[in-house]
Amino acid sequence: MELEDIRREYCKGGLRRKDLLADPVDQFNLWLQQAIDAKLTDPTAMTVATVDETGQPFQRIVLLKDVDQRGFVFYTNLGSRKAQHIEHNAKVSLHFPWHPIERQVHITGVAEKLSAAENMKYFSSRPKGSQLAAIASKQSSRISARGVLEGKFLELKQKFAAGEIPVPSFWGGFRIKPESIEFWQGGEHRLHDRFLFSKQQQAWQIDRLAP
Ligand SMILES: Cc1cc2nc3c(=O)[nH]c(=O)nc-3n(C[C@H](O)[C@H](O)[C@H](O)COP(=O)(O)O)c2cc1C
């Protein structure tokens, strides 16, 4: 099989302006629910793109943990590469690739750190193993061997065997306040439907884009 021959038709139906909800976050929530109902693998997984100080883009997947009118939330290590990028340039891009339902959503916006109270609320809801791993892993730093990580994990497991695990100061969430949200629905003959919501002061402008 040649890579050139790998293709498929998109035929799950179009997206018409009359079917769009007026608010893009409501529209996103509708599509997210449909992605969950369709039993997609990791429906909340999104790619986050950031740029480093030279303008070099980087991308990685994180899990969406909350979304409302204020924005899209994910949690991470605050010393990680992505967090360092955001420190320098808070403009980020998010992308949801929902292949089986022939949809993607693309978001641009500005990242801001969550409050300590929000971090604590989510951290305390996580399984203990995830809490320990968050402390054990100095995310994005170079390590000599996997054993270093496992040793640290075991050490922390013993240390916190009885009591609660405090939220580490170097761990927390970001909320991406959206400035644009684009909805893409695959169409027959590559005539896909795209609608771009762009924030204009308080209102959202809606434009159809060529595929
Ligand atoms: C399905 C999936 C979910 C992930 N979820 C998260 C997450 O919620 N937070 C996180 O920090 N990393 C998550 N990761 C790991 C990141 O993709 C990435 O490797 C890590 O955050 C380090 O990125 P950085 O070095 O660019 O900061 C996830 C990876 C995958 C494949």
The ligand as a Tripos MOL2 file, in Angstrom:
@<TRIPOS>MOLECULE
LIG
   31    33     1     0     0
SMALL
NO_CHARGES

@<TRIPOS>ATOM
      1 C1         -3.5230   10.9910   25.7830 C.3       1 LIG1
      2 C2         -2.4980   11.8540   26.4910 C.ar      1 LIG1
      3 C3         -2.8970   12.6580   27.5280 C.ar      1 LIG1
      4 C4         -1.9630   13.4790   28.1820 C.ar      1 LIG1
      5 N1         -2.4110   14.3250   29.1540 N.ar      1 LIG1
      6 C5         -1.5460   15.1800   29.7280 C.ar      1 LIG1
      7 C6         -2.0210   16.1690   30.6440 C.ar      1 LIG1
      8 O1         -3.2270   16.3080   30.9210 O.2       1 LIG1
      9 N2         -1.0860   16.9950   31.2080 N.ar      1 LIG1
     10 C7          0.2410   16.9120   30.9050 C.ar      1 LIG1
     11 O2          1.0210   17.6740   31.4550 O.2       1 LIG1
     12 N3          0.7110   16.0040   30.0170 N.ar      1 LIG1
     13 C8         -0.1530   15.1390   29.4160 C.ar      1 LIG1
     14 N4          0.3130   14.2410   28.4870 N.ar      1 LIG1
     15 C9          1.7590   14.2140   28.1730 C.3       1 LIG1
     16 C10         2.0840   15.3770   27.2110 C.3       1 LIG1
     17 O3          1.6760   15.0350   25.8830 O.3       1 LIG1
     18 C11         3.5630   15.7820   27.2020 C.3       1 LIG1
     19 O4          4.3900   14.6830   26.8890 O.3       1 LIG1
     20 C12         4.0240   16.3720   28.5340 C.3       1 LIG1
     21 O5          3.0310   17.2410   29.0590 O.3       1 LIG1
     22 C13         5.3370   17.1270   28.3970 C.3       1 LIG1
     23 O6          5.1900   18.1530   27.4480 O.3       1 LIG1
     24 P1          6.2350   19.3890   27.3830 P.3       1 LIG1
     25 O7          7.5830   18.8240   27.6400 O.co2     1 LIG1
     26 O8          6.0970   19.9610   25.9990 O.co2     1 LIG1
     27 O9          5.8240   20.3830   28.4430 O.co2     1 LIG1
     28 C14        -0.6000   13.4350   27.8020 C.ar      1 LIG1
     29 C15        -0.2070   12.6140   26.7420 C.ar      1 LIG1
     30 C16        -1.1400   11.8460   26.0910 C.ar      1 LIG1
     31 C17        -0.6970   11.0040   24.9260 C.3       1 LIG1
@<TRIPOS>BOND
     1     1     2 1
     2     2     3 ar
     3     2    30 ar
     4     3     4 ar
     5     4     5 ar
     6     4    28 ar
     7     5     6 ar
     8     6     7 ar
     9     6    13 1
    10     7     8 2
    11     7     9 ar
    12     9    10 ar
    13    10    11 2
    14    10    12 ar
    15    12    13 ar
    16    13    14 ar
    17    14    15 1
    18    14    28 ar
    19    15    16 1
    20    16    17 1
    21    16    18 1
    22    18    19 1
    23    18    20 1
    24    20    21 1
    25    20    22 1
    26    22    23 1
    27    23    24 1
    28    24    25 2
    29    24    26 1
    30    24    27 1
    31    28    29 ar
    32    29    30 ar
    33    30    31 1
@<TRIPOS>SUBSTRUCTURE
     1 LIG1         1 GROUP 0 **** ****
